[in-house]
Amino acid sequence: MNIGIIGGGINGLSCAWTIAQDGHNVTLYERDTIMQATSSVSSKLLHGGIRYLENGQFRLVREALHERDAWLKLVPGLVKPLPFIYPQYHQGQRPGWMLKIGFGLYGLLSGRSILPSSQWLNAQEVENKVPDLQRKGLQGGYLYYDAQMDDYQLGQWVATQFRTFGVQIHEQTSVQTIATDGTLTLDNGTTKKFDRLLNVTGPWAEHLLQASNIQPRHHLDLIRGSHIIIDRPAAKES
């Protein structure tokens, strides 16, 4: 089958790679250059999403943890383990029993992970590792591991992989409209016909459907993550 993919972020690139490995002819269109929009401004983390356990999203956490390990094994030069400490305070938002269950479940869902299991540290051990942490009410904390990656370089690596399967990439090529019969129209008026189209344009996915007079079955609920940037070196783990 001839598959057309709109969107050159990490999701579009990964779709192209997976589909090409199944033997399909794939053409990818990106209005700018690949890995330049949402995919370039992530938190740089590959994590299992431990906070999703509170919402009962166990399957999501399990899949994310297995994906994390897969990338660690596949491209160790671009993905590396990253330790975290979750401190527990006497008057904390989450009681100790909840944290114990949460981190235990996190370990179970990760299966035979290549990363170390989480471990409880007493207050002194936490202070030794993070001297600047607030000490009042500190009871201890959980040391656990996720992973960090260079999202831009990771996307470029994926693109290198799927080029060997014949995937064609058209950068600086904007798709103006798409049709349910597999036809897409470029900004220069050229039309292309595919057996299937994948709209992988992230936050702009619904805009492309609206421009194409296609009524979406679902609507996007856009969110924006918040990140705290501290302008000073962090103490290295002892």
N, C-alpha and C positions, 0 to 999 in steps of 0.2 A: 504494500500500500504506500501511496505517497502522502506523507504527513507534513502539514505546515504548522509551525509553532511561532506564535507571536510573543516576544518577550525574551530578553537576553540576560535576565537575572539568574541567580543560582537555581531557582525552580525550573525555569525554562531550559537552562543548560542540562540539568539533571534529567529532565523529561526527554530531551533530544538524545542523550547518551543511552538511556534505558531503551527507548524505542528503536534506535539504530541497532542496538545489540540484538534485538529480536528480528532483524532482517528487513526492516522497512526503510524506504527512502525518506530522508528527513531534510527539510529546509527551514531554517530559523531566521526570523526577522527581528531586528532591534533598531529602534528609532535613533539611538545614540551609539554608544559602544558598549559591549557586554560588560556586566558587573559595575555599572556606573551609577545606578540609581539606588533603590532601597537596599540592594544586596551589598553596597559598599559602605553603608553607614549602620551596620548592625553592632551589637554589643561584643562581637568577636567570640561569643561563647557557643560551645556545643554542649548542651546540658540536657539532663533528663526532666527538668522542670519540677523540682521537688515541691514547689508551692501548689502545683496542680493536684497533689494528693488530697488537699483539703476539700477540693470540689469533687472528689471521687473519680477523677479522670485517670484511672489506673492503666487502662490500655494505652492512652496517650503517653504516659510516663514510661511505660515498658518499651514502647516502640522507639521513643526518643533516646532512651538509654542504650538500646541495641544499635541504633544508628550512630550514636556517639562512638561506641566501641569499634564499629565498622570503619569509620573514618580514621580512628587512631591506628588501626592495623593497616589500612590502605595507603595512607599518606602520612607517615610519622614525621616527615620533615616539615609538614604544613600544619599539623595538629599536635598539640602537646598537652599533657596533664596539667591541671591547674588546681591547687588546693584551696579550700575555703574553710573558714571557721565560723560556725553559727553560734554566737554566745547565748548563754541562758542566764537571765537575771531573775532575782527574787520576785520582782513585780513585772515580769515580762508579759507580753500579749498572749503567749502560748505557754501553758503549763508544762512542766517537765515530762509528765507521762505522755503528752501529745507528741513532744519532740522525739522521745524515745521510740514510740511506735512509728512515727513518720520516717525517721532515719533507718529503722529496722526494715520497714516495708520498702524503702528506697533501695536498700541492698538486695532484698529478695527479688524485686522486679528487674534488677540489673543482671541477674543470673550469674554466670561465671565471667564476670567482668575482668578485663586486664588491669583495671584501676583498683587501688586498695579499698577495702571496706571502710566505712565510717567508723570512727572511734570517739569515745567520750574522753575529754580532757578535764581535769579539775581546774579550779580557778587559777592556781599558780602556774600550771602548764599553759593555760590560755594567755596569761600575762607575759610569760616568757616569750611566747611567739608573737604577741601583739602588745608591746609595751604601752602604746598610746591609747589602748582601749579603756573606756570608763570602768573603774574598778568597783564603784559603789554598787552593792547588791549582786555582784557577779558570782555565780555559782559554779560556772564551768562553761563548757561548750562542746560542740560536735565538730570534729575535723572530718571533712569529706572531700571527695575529688570529682570534678567534672573536667572539661577540656576547653582549650582556647585555640582559635585558628585565625589565619589570615584569610578573610573571606574573599578578597580580590584575587589573591594568588590561587586559592582553592578553585575558584570559578575558572580561572585561566587554565588550570590543570585539567579540569573536566572538559573544557573545550578542546584541549590537545588530544584527549582520549577519544572523543567522538569524531574528530576529523579523520581518524584512521578508519572509521566506518563509513566515510563518504558524506558526512553531514555538511551541508552548505550553509554558511553564515553570511547574512547580508546586514552589515552594520550601516548606520546612518540611513536607514530605510524605514520610513514611517508607514505603518498600515493604517489607512483611513477608515475603511469599513470591512466587515466580513459578512458572509451570507450563510444561511443554514445548509446550502448545497455544497459548501466547501470552497466557495470563491472568496478571494480577498482582493481588495483594491488598494494599490499603493498611492503615495502622495503625488506621484507623477501621472496618475490615471491608469497605469498598467494594471491589468487583472491577471490573477493566477488561480488555477483551479486545483484543488487537492481532494483526496478521498476523505480526509479528516482534518479539522483545524483545532488547535489547542490555544485557547486564549489564556496565556500565563503572564499577564501584564501587571499582576499585583494590585496595588491600589487603583490602577487605571482600568482594571478589567471591566467594571460596570460602565465606565465612560465609553469604551469601545463598543459595547453592546448597544448603548443608547444612540451612539452616532450611526449605528447600523440598523436602527429601528427594530431591534430584537428585544423583546420583553424578557428580562431575566426571571428565572423561577425563584431565585434567592437574591437577597440584597447583602452587600458587604457592610459589615459593622467595623469600621476602621478604628484602630487603636494606635496610640503612640506611646512607646516605652520611654521611661525617664531614667537617665543615667547621671550619677554624681561623679564629677571629675575633680580630683584633688591635685592641686598644682605643687606637689612635692614628692620626693621619692618615698616609696613605701619600704618599710623595714624588710629585709630578706628573712626568709624562714630559716631558723637555726637548725 
